[in-house]
Amino acid sequence: MAAACARTLGKVGWHILESPPCRAENIASLIPRVPLHGSSRAYRTGGAGFRSKLLFSTPLRGGRVLGCAFLFGGGLGLYQTIKLSVQHHLAEEDVKASVGGLKLTLYQYKTCPFCSKVRAFLDYHGLPYEIVEVNPVMRKEIKWSTYRKVPIVMVNGDVQLNDSSVIISVLKTQLMSKDKTIAEILRCYPEMKAVNEKGKEVTEFNNKYWVMVNEAEGQTMYPEKDSRKEEIKWRKWADDWLVHLISPNVYRTTGEALASFDYIVREGKFGTYEGFFAKYVGAAAMFVISKRLKSRHNLQDDVRQDLYKAVNEWVVAIGKKRKFMGGDQPNLADLAVYGILRVMEGLEAWDDMMENTKVKSWYKRMEKATRAKTDPALNIDQH
């Protein structure tokens, strides 16, 4: 559209410069009719339309000046069009270079906070990926995997990454150390089987909050003293504490539970009858489970207060002098907290959090930062 307008202005300008002095009516005849949004009038309509009667009824003595103006406008428009195209092209090239040709496929539940963490990381770093939405009941999309949880990321169709924090640490290591393959990096995060207090076998991963970089790479990634320890501390906090506040808050009442499952069914992969069953039976079940979770994690009767306290604790840790925990740019802790919190968007708990905590400014900066790589034309002001 911008290029077409630029070409039209250029043609009009050349016509004026090559023609003898003329009246404005002749110039108006060169301009195409352009409908105005919200009005039935066009560019060349009569009456009180867009065209000024005074302008188009007066002899024009400065036709060549006007021609130059049209040429200037056309040239400026063409320049902006070319500039935008180049920006898009360079952004695409940066993405291709950054991922080293990796093909990533994310198996997820869209409303899962751990999956949201991974998407936040991938989006912020501009890593292209395909999504496979997993049916949370049958899970047939991951029947090929012995690891039965999401998220799962497949790299080039042959290397499987499990656990949201491991996925993020492995991919961040690869971005920082391009001489290492994903398979080589994955060996630094050995899988361990253990039995929990209920006698159930669980899978855990060593080193999952560590990015495996050498000293020089570490200086680039963590320029401030203790910034690596701080990142690890808050990534762990997000997994061990913050994420456990989500369910008790979004399923706090029967009304909130129904609203949450309405969103889950709408965004998830459910059949018609399966979705109906999931909405009402699932909402009732999660309302009961949320009460158990409240007891298990020693939450207050008003679980909102625990959410507010946790979020404000995060904001205080960032401080007033930093835009993000990572300084001028988000670090892995920023992305983890943002990914967890955003699964509440559109729900009552999210609205209450925004109104009763100091997280809003940081959250908006994170929102812009994660969109920047997927939308290069976005004008980001993170102040």
C-alpha positions as MATLAB code, in Angstrom:
seq = 'MAAACARTLGKVGWHILESPPCRAENIASLIPRVPLHGSSRAYRTGGAGFRSKLLFSTPLRGGRVLGCAFLFGGGLGLYQTIKLSVQHHLAEEDVKASVGGLKLTLYQYKTCPFCSKVRAFLDYHGLPYEIVEVNPVMRKEIKWSTYRKVPIVMVNGDVQLNDSSVIISVLKTQLMSKDKTIAEILRCYPEMKAVNEKGKEVTEFNNKYWVMVNEAEGQTMYPEKDSRKEEIKWRKWADDWLVHLISPNVYRTTGEALASFDYIVREGKFGTYEGFFAKYVGAAAMFVISKRLKSRHNLQDDVRQDLYKAVNEWVVAIGKKRKFMGGDQPNLADLAVYGILRVMEGLEAWDDMMENTKVKSWYKRMEKATRAKTDPALNIDQH';
ca = [
       0.000    0.000    0.000;
       2.770    2.453    0.961;
       4.724    1.634   -2.206;
       1.633    2.147   -4.388;
       0.954    5.552   -2.812;
       4.601    6.547   -3.328;
       4.444    5.574   -7.019;
       1.209    7.552   -7.501;
       2.687   10.673   -5.907;
       5.780   10.352   -8.081;
       3.738   10.087  -11.303;
       1.680   13.134  -10.357;
       4.822   15.126   -9.588;
       6.523   14.270  -12.924;
       3.338   15.116  -14.840;
       3.173   18.537  -13.199;
       6.843   19.280  -13.850;
       6.610   18.265  -17.514;
       3.370   20.214  -18.141;
       2.843   23.966  -18.691;
       1.363   26.002  -15.816;
      -2.124   24.698  -15.184;
      -5.166   25.088  -12.999;
      -5.690   23.009   -9.889;
      -8.691   21.251  -11.460;
      -6.304   19.557  -13.882;
      -4.089   18.441  -11.028;
      -7.086   17.083   -9.126;
      -7.956   14.916  -12.121;
      -4.634   13.104  -11.718;
      -5.317   12.090   -8.132;
      -7.126    8.763   -7.674;
     -10.310    8.562   -5.656;
      -9.464    7.340   -2.189;
     -12.389    6.444    0.111;
     -12.187    7.902    3.603;
     -12.669    5.444    6.450;
     -15.891    6.076    8.309;
     -17.325    8.228    5.500;
     -19.044    7.616    2.175;
     -17.245   10.622    0.658;
     -14.309   10.109   -1.677;
     -11.220   12.165   -2.328;
     -12.869   14.073   -5.246;
     -16.435   14.399   -3.978;
     -18.205   17.729   -4.009;
     -19.941   19.634   -1.270;
     -18.154   19.511    2.083;
     -15.931   16.628    0.981;
     -12.217   16.225    1.379;
     -11.365   18.640   -1.482;
     -11.218   22.322   -0.661;
     -13.238   24.523   -3.077;
     -10.874   27.408   -2.418;
      -7.812   25.425   -3.432;
      -9.342   23.925   -6.565;
     -10.945   27.078   -7.901;
      -7.877   29.330   -7.818;
      -5.357   29.591  -10.688;
      -2.129   27.873   -9.730;
       1.008   29.873  -10.410;
       3.418   27.572   -8.627;
       2.725   24.340  -10.510;
       6.356   23.322  -10.594;
       6.702   23.904   -6.871;
       3.694   21.676   -6.304;
       5.225   19.077   -8.616;
       8.387   19.077   -6.542;
       6.273   18.636   -3.418;
       4.572   15.581   -4.899;
       7.942   14.141   -5.941;
       9.340   14.753   -2.463;
       6.333   13.059   -0.835;
       6.578   10.105   -3.191;
      10.303    9.760   -2.590;
       9.858    9.942    1.186;
       7.148    7.289    1.088;
       9.295    5.027   -1.093;
      12.233    5.501    1.283;
      10.104    4.480    4.281;
       8.807    1.434    2.391;
      12.305    0.287    1.437;
      13.573    0.944    4.976;
      10.797   -1.195    6.490;
      11.435   -4.004    4.003;
      15.150   -3.993    4.794;
      14.395   -4.095    8.552;
      12.151   -7.123    8.075;
      14.781   -8.840    5.921;
      17.599   -8.205    8.394;
      15.420   -9.412   11.278;
      14.680  -12.633    9.408;
      18.383  -13.118    8.670;
      19.245  -12.537   12.343;
      16.749  -15.215   13.353;
      18.174  -17.708   10.849;
      21.698  -17.035   12.058;
      20.759  -17.252   15.737;
      19.156  -20.678   15.631;
      21.791  -22.304   13.438;
      19.169  -23.996   11.307;
      17.504  -25.844   14.201;
      13.973  -27.063   13.632;
      12.015  -26.834   16.891;
       8.649  -28.445   17.603;
       6.894  -27.643   20.878;
       4.372  -30.104   22.305;
       2.217  -28.189   24.734;
      -1.025  -27.332   26.479;
      -1.509  -23.664   25.651;
      -2.770  -22.766   29.123;
       0.004  -24.627   30.997;
       2.331  -22.166   32.812;
       5.403  -24.338   32.135;
       4.621  -24.373   28.403;
       4.057  -20.629   28.517;
       7.544  -20.225   30.006;
       9.063  -22.011   27.016;
       7.053  -19.944   24.515;
       8.170  -16.735   26.229;
      11.812  -17.808   25.857;
      11.429  -18.836   22.211;
       9.539  -15.665   21.300;
      11.981  -13.353   23.063;
      14.949  -14.905   21.248;
      13.123  -14.950   17.916;
      13.415  -18.730   17.542;
      10.883  -20.045   15.011;
       9.034  -23.141   16.174;
       6.047  -25.288   15.356;
       3.359  -26.025   17.940;
       1.595  -29.339   18.468;
      -1.341  -28.838   20.829;
      -1.699  -31.940   22.994;
      -5.092  -33.283   24.041;
      -4.859  -33.159   27.859;
      -7.126  -36.195   28.281;
      -5.889  -38.757   25.740;
      -2.445  -37.231   25.066;
      -2.191  -39.265   21.874;
       0.049  -36.582   20.337;
       2.866  -37.681   22.687;
       2.090  -41.407   22.833;
       5.490  -42.006   21.209;
       7.234  -40.541   24.296;
       8.031  -42.372   27.532;
       8.086  -38.919   29.170;
       4.376  -38.142   29.543;
       4.435  -34.491   30.568;
       4.498  -31.262   28.590;
       6.280  -29.223   27.486;
       8.415  -31.366   25.198;
      10.605  -29.825   22.507;
      11.873  -31.922   19.609;
      15.018  -30.581   17.931;
      15.448  -31.499   14.254;
      13.026  -34.356   14.831;
      15.555  -36.546   16.666;
      16.641  -34.933   19.970;
      13.998  -34.712   22.696;
      14.134  -32.030   25.395;
      11.960  -32.503   28.499;
      11.128  -30.170   31.400;
      10.601  -26.448   30.812;
      13.699  -25.317   32.723;
      15.938  -27.888   31.006;
      14.571  -26.879   27.595;
      15.338  -23.219   28.281;
      18.822  -23.882   29.706;
      19.802  -26.180   26.829;
      18.633  -23.796   24.112;
      20.211  -20.782   25.830;
      23.505  -22.678   26.061;
      23.325  -23.442   22.344;
      22.685  -19.778   21.542;
      25.736  -18.772   23.577;
      28.014  -21.671   22.491;
      27.330  -22.419   18.850;
      30.227  -24.888   18.638;
      28.281  -27.343   20.819;
      25.495  -29.535   19.500;
      22.177  -29.926   21.299;
      22.965  -33.595   22.009;
      26.298  -32.638   23.582;
      24.715  -29.949   25.733;
      21.928  -32.269   26.874;
      24.473  -34.562   28.546;
      25.058  -31.805   31.106;
      21.495  -32.257   32.384;
      21.277  -35.948   33.381;
      17.847  -37.387   34.102;
      17.288  -38.932   37.524;
      14.499  -41.163   38.771;
      13.383  -40.862   42.382;
      10.463  -41.829   44.584;
       8.580  -39.004   46.296;
       6.939  -38.999   49.730;
       3.805  -40.600   48.264;
       5.771  -43.509   46.848;
       5.346  -42.301   43.290;
       8.275  -42.350   40.872;
       9.213  -38.888   39.649;
      11.745  -37.632   37.127;
      14.158  -34.841   37.997;
      17.074  -33.264   36.136;
      20.478  -32.214   37.432;
      21.777  -28.683   36.767;
      18.546  -27.582   35.119;
      18.939  -23.919   36.096;
      22.525  -23.658   34.837;
      23.489  -22.356   31.414;
      26.648  -24.263   30.444;
      28.933  -21.501   29.186;
      32.671  -20.954   29.494;
      34.200  -18.034   31.389;
      34.234  -15.629   28.441;
      30.658  -16.464   27.485;
      29.671  -16.176   31.133;
      31.101  -12.643   31.293;
      28.979  -11.679   28.303;
      25.829  -13.238   29.713;
      26.375  -12.231   33.348;
      28.367   -8.962   33.391;
      27.294   -7.978   36.923;
      28.615   -9.648   40.063;
      26.290  -12.357   41.387;
      23.862  -11.893   38.459;
      24.080  -15.619   37.632;
      23.234  -16.598   41.222;
      20.360  -14.139   41.201;
      18.977  -15.547   37.956;
      19.161  -19.128   39.234;
      17.549  -18.175   42.547;
      14.516  -16.562   40.887;
      14.122  -19.207   38.206;
      13.920  -21.761   40.987;
      11.528  -19.528   42.941;
       9.257  -19.328   39.902;
       9.089  -23.139   39.643;
       8.947  -23.940   43.351;
       6.614  -21.199   44.564;
       5.058  -18.828   42.030;
       3.635  -21.530   39.761;
       1.829  -23.136   42.717;
      -0.134  -19.919   43.286;
      -1.778  -20.038   39.856;
      -4.308  -22.875   40.279;
      -5.598  -21.813   43.724;
      -6.176  -18.324   42.323;
      -7.768  -19.124   38.965;
     -10.016  -21.817   40.530;
     -10.668  -19.841   43.724;
     -14.465  -19.856   43.365;
     -16.882  -21.958   41.311;
     -17.457  -18.982   39.005;
     -13.732  -18.477   38.444;
     -13.247  -22.214   37.907;
     -15.921  -22.246   35.173;
     -14.431  -19.146   33.533;
     -10.964  -20.729   33.610;
     -12.146  -23.992   32.056;
     -14.145  -22.125   29.456;
     -10.837  -20.537   28.403;
      -8.977  -23.874   28.611;
     -11.540  -25.650   26.429;
     -11.651  -22.776   23.946;
      -7.859  -22.654   23.558;
      -7.110  -26.361   23.985;
      -7.587  -29.381   21.779;
     -10.941  -30.876   22.749;
     -13.732  -32.566   20.831;
     -17.298  -31.217   21.158;
     -18.508  -33.641   23.826;
     -15.082  -33.878   25.409;
     -14.970  -30.095   25.740;
     -18.407  -29.950   27.384;
     -17.410  -32.667   29.835;
     -14.038  -31.037   30.530;
     -15.563  -27.624   31.176;
     -18.093  -28.623   33.808;
     -16.567  -31.735   35.354;
     -13.040  -30.325   35.099;
     -14.070  -27.025   36.692;
     -15.708  -28.847   39.606;
     -12.686  -31.117   40.049;
     -10.173  -28.269   39.939;
     -12.219  -26.219   42.388;
     -11.841  -29.111   44.881;
      -8.175  -29.703   43.986;
      -7.356  -26.008   44.399;
      -8.533  -26.240   48.004;
      -6.146  -29.145   48.566;
      -3.327  -27.216   46.924;
      -4.037  -24.286   49.220;
      -3.615  -26.595   52.192;
      -0.542  -28.355   50.766;
       1.326  -25.106   50.174;
       0.109  -23.446   53.394;
      -1.642  -20.606   51.604;
      -3.857  -18.062   53.318;
      -7.636  -18.367   53.239;
      -7.611  -15.473   50.782;
      -5.154  -16.885   48.240;
      -5.046  -13.560   46.406;
      -2.941  -12.175   49.254;
      -0.256  -14.807   48.628;
      -0.279  -13.948   44.908;
       0.004  -10.218   45.623;
       2.816  -10.776   48.122;
       4.800  -12.988   45.733;
       4.442  -10.606   42.785;
       5.410   -7.564   44.863;
       8.397   -9.502   46.215;
       9.511  -10.018   42.616;
       9.102   -6.315   41.791;
      11.088   -5.282   44.879;
      13.893   -7.683   43.908;
      14.177   -5.991   40.501;
      14.370   -2.581   42.158;
      13.727    0.895   40.815;
      16.980    1.260   38.873;
      16.520   -1.737   36.554;
      13.997   -2.324   33.791;
      14.278   -6.087   34.253;
      15.942   -8.533   36.595;
      18.512   -8.868   33.799;
      19.126   -5.107   33.655;
      18.328   -3.417   30.358;
      17.265   -6.735   28.839;
      15.255   -9.627   30.327;
      17.173  -12.602   31.683;
      15.899  -16.166   32.089;
      14.259  -15.334   35.419;
      12.286  -12.491   33.820;
      11.087  -14.822   31.076;
      10.116  -17.540   33.561;
       8.059  -15.225   35.788;
       6.412  -13.529   32.814;
       5.565  -16.856   31.183;
       3.910  -18.134   34.358;
       1.908  -14.988   35.105;
       0.553  -14.482   31.599;
      -1.499  -17.712   31.649;
      -3.924  -15.787   33.879;
      -4.572  -13.092   31.263;
      -8.265  -12.537   30.669;
      -9.226  -14.040   34.027;
     -10.359  -12.357   37.226;
      -7.138  -13.277   39.032;
      -5.037  -11.427   36.433;
      -7.195   -8.286   36.652;
      -6.961   -8.321   40.441;
      -3.190   -8.810   40.308;
      -2.741   -5.855   37.979;
      -4.917   -3.631   40.156;
      -3.450   -4.579   43.542;
       0.278   -4.989   42.875;
       3.116   -2.971   41.368;
       3.870   -5.461   38.588;
       2.114   -3.698   35.715;
       5.017   -1.588   34.378;
       7.440   -4.523   34.350;
       4.801   -6.778   32.805;
       4.154   -4.331   29.953;
       7.893   -4.059   29.267;
       8.120   -7.854   29.138;
       5.139   -8.007   26.810;
       6.868   -5.658   24.373;
      10.239   -7.389   24.683;
       8.861  -10.838   23.841;
       6.968   -9.449   20.838;
       9.914   -7.506   19.415;
      11.573  -10.397   17.560;
       8.320  -11.711   16.107;
       7.237   -8.195   15.088;
      10.365   -6.242   13.952;
       8.295   -3.141   13.120;
       7.188   -2.808   16.741;
       8.363    0.433   18.302;
       9.608   -0.576   21.728;
       9.820    1.893   24.561;
      10.828   -0.027   27.664;
      11.068    2.951   29.998;
];
